[in-house]
Amino acid sequence: MDLASHREELAQRISHAIPEDGAIEPLKGLHLNRSSTPTEGLHGVTKPSFCVIAQGSKEILLGDSRYRYDPAHYLLATVELPVVGQVLEASVDRPYLSLRLELDPALVGSVMVEAGHLSSGNQGDVRAIDVSPLDANLLDTVVRLARLLDSPAEERVLRPLITREIVYRLLMGEQGNRLRHLALLGGNRIAEAVERLRKDFNQPLRIDSLAREIGMSVSGFHHHFKAVTAMSPLQFQKQLRLQEARRIMLGENLDSASAGYRVGYDDASQFSREYKRLFGQPPVRDVERLREVARG
């Protein structure tokens, strides 16, 4: 079967599994998304994932870097990072259809051991997200994974095998070095810093203390952190704070000042300024707009 036939089958299977716009998780760790219209930039946090588009195109913004992908390309993310995602191409006749498979670092490490690819050719910093061409062999494994959506009995037996094959083919591909970093993140000092910032995002950021705790100089920490995440530690923390504030204003009906204080802002006016800079509108107006969109 050629690439075009594989893409057509993948689009049909995703469309059948999710017949209306939205996002579902039909199998644990496997996410499907459908949209009949292009979307505005949606803020969120990536998880280590392998992402494939069957129809349409999408752009991911990480810091100042943009990553666009489509049915001919896949996206690989290896660290939980605050990003902005936007569906660029979608219509009622040809909706945007995508599949995202979460990647378990332990599984990646296991496949690395079996494949004998424990060492990385480049021990330097590796950006935590990138896009690469989707070849026929990798696309074939994705289609076989999608077929399991209609076969629960086969899914229990075959999914672990197909997932391992996907990881193996990613390791053998041009993003193999990036994927190896996912398995080795336990010993990666920048990954440790990212995890601490994510957990303590509402606490004051003391760069010198954090750098010292992970065994790096302040200048070295700044350099390596930005090389991996495309943003400074302060920018990273700020995006996490503002995204969480938006979430709790929407989900818990909290007012702007209380939400800002909850995520670590002592100055309500500073919170409002930085919120508007990230989301394009002041907190109250932005939340009202999001509620109107949700109501249709």
N, C-alpha and C positions, 0 to 999 in steps of 0.2 A: 504494500500500500504506500502511495507517495505522500509527500508532506501535505498537499492540498486536501487529499482524502482524509488524512488523520485530523487536520484542523476542522474539517466539516463535521466529522463524527464527534469530535470533542465538543464543538458548539452545540450539536444536537443533543448530546447527553446532558450537558449542563443546562440547556434550555428546558429539557424535559424534567430535570430534577428541581429547577426553580423557575416555574412558569410565570411568576410575577416579579416586578422589581423588588429588590431587597437583598438581604444576605442571610444565608443559612449555614449550619454546620451539620450536614447529614451524617457524617462519621466523625468521631472524635479527632480533632486536629486537622480536619479537612474542611475548608471553608469555600463556599460558592457565592458569587456575587453577580447580580444582574441589574442593569440600568438602561432604560429606554431613552434617556436624554443625557447629554453631558452634564457634569456636576460642577459646582463651585469647589474651591479647595477645602477639603475636609481635614481637620487636625486630628491626629491620633498618635499612638505609639506602636512602632513596629514590633513584631516578635520574630525570632529567628525562623525564617520561612523561605520556601521556594514558591515563586508566584508565576503563573502562566495565564496568558490571555487567549481565549479562543476566538473572540470577536471584539473589534473596537480597539481603543488604545487608552493609555493612562500615563500620567506623569506624577512622579514622586519628588517632592522638594525636601532636601535635607540640608539645613543651613542655607548656604548660597549655591549649592549644587543641585542640578536638575537631572532626573533620570526618567527618560521616556521609553516605554516599551509597548509591544503590540504582539500579534500572533507569531511573528518571526523571532521574537526575543523573550527571554525569561529574566526575572529579577530575583536576586538572592540577597537576603538580609540576614546578618549574623549576630546583631546586638539589638536589644530593646532601645529604640531611639525615638524621640519626638519628631514626627514628619508631617508633611501636608500632602494629601493625595487628591488628585483631580482626574475624573474621567473626561477625556478629550473628545473621543469619537463614540457616538451612540445614537441610535434612532429606534423608532418603533419597529421598523422593518428589520433592522440589524442591530439589536441591542448589544450593549457591552456585556460580555460574559467572561468570567474569570474563575480560576481555581487557585487556592492557596493552601499549601501543605506545610504545617508546622514541623520544624526539624528539632529532634531531640539530640542534644550534644552527646549523650551517652551512646546513642545509636550511631552517630557519625564516628565517634571514637572506635566503636566496635568494628565498623566497616573499614576504617583506616587500618586497624590491626590486621584484619583478614587480607586486605589488599596489599599490605606491606608498604603503606605510604605514611609512615609515622613522622618523618621529617619534612619540614617545609623548605623549599628551595630558597625562599626569601624570608629571612627572619625579621625584616623591618615592619614598619607600620602598614596595616592593610585597612583601607576604608571599609566600613562595616556594611556597605550596600553597593551593588553595581548591577548592570544589565549586560547580557551577552546573547549572541545568536542561539536560537533553539534548534538543535540538530535533529535529524530523523530518529535516531536511536532514543534520545531523551524524550522526544514527543511521543514515541510509541509507548514508552512506559507510562506516561501520563494518561494516554488514552486507555490503556489497560486498567489503570487505577480507576478511571471514571466509569468503566464498564461494571465495576464492582458495586456501584450505586444501585444497580438493579438485581444484584445477586447476593443477598445477605449471607447465605450459606458459604459461598465461595469467598466472600469478603473476609470472614474469620480466618481462613486458611491462607489465602493468597495475598492479602494486603501487606502483612509483614515482609513477604518476599519481594513484592513490587516496590515497597518503600525502600528496602535495602538496595534494590537495583537503582532506584532514582538517586539515592545518596552516592552509590558507587559511580554512576555516570557523571554526577556533579563533581566528584573528587577527581575524575579523570579529565574533566573539561577545563576550560580556561579560568574558571573560578575555583579550581581545586584548592589553591592556596588560601583563598578567603574562607572556604568551608573548613579547612584544617584548623584555622584560627578559632572557629566555633567550638571544636572539640577540645582545644587547648585553653579555652577561656578561664578555666579554673586557676591557671598559673599566669594569666595575663593581668598585668598591673592596671592597665587602662580599663579593662572589663571590671576589675574590682572597684575602681573609682566610679565607674558608671553605676554599678549596683548601689554603692553607698549614696550617691547623689539621688538616685531614684527613691531609695528608702527614706532618706532624710531631707527631701526637697524643701520642706517647710522650715528647716533650721538655717541659721546664718551660715553662709559659705566661707570657710576659712581655708583658702587655697594652700597656704604654707603648711598648715597642720595636715591637710589631706595628702599633699605631696610627700611630706615626711613619713606619714603612716604607710604609704605604699612604696617607700624607698626611692623617691625620685627628687631631683631638684625642682624648684618652682618653674624655672624656664623650660626644663626638660618635660615636666608634666604638661604644661601648656601646649608645647609643640606636639607631643605624642597624642594628647587628648584630641586636639583639633584634626590631626592626621587621620584618626579613626572615626570620629563622630562628625566632622565638618563644622564644628562649632566650638566656642570656648566653653570652659566649665560654667561660667556665669550665664552664658546664653542658653546652655543646656538646662540649667536649673530654672531659669526664667520661663522657658517654654513649658517645662513640667508643671510649674506653679500655676501658670495661666490656664493651661488645659484642665487642670484639676479644678480651678476656680470656676471655669465655665461649666464643667460637669456638675458640680454641686449646686450651682445656681439653678441649673435646669432640673436636676433630679431631686433637690431638697428644698427648692423654693427659697433659697437663702438670698438675702439682699447683698448688694455689691460690697459694702464695707465689711460685712461679716465674712463673706467668702474670701476677700482679700486677706483679712486677718488670719483666717483658718489656714491659708497656704503660705503664710510667712511675711505678709506685707504689714508694716506698722503705719504706713502713710497711705491713706485712701486715695489721695490725688495721684500719687505715684502709681498705685495699682491701676487706676483708671487710665492713665496715660499709656502705660505699657500694654494694657489689655487692648486699647484701641490700636496701638501700633501693630500688634500681632494679628488681631481679628478684624480690623478695619472699622469698627464702631465701638462706642463706649459700652460698658458691660450691660446696662439696663436695656439699651436699644438693641444690642446684639441678641440678648436672650429673648426679648420680645419677638424679634424677627425669626429666630429659630423655632419658637413655639408656634408662630403663624404657619411656618413651613410644615411643621409636624401635623398641624390640624388640616393641612391641605387647603 
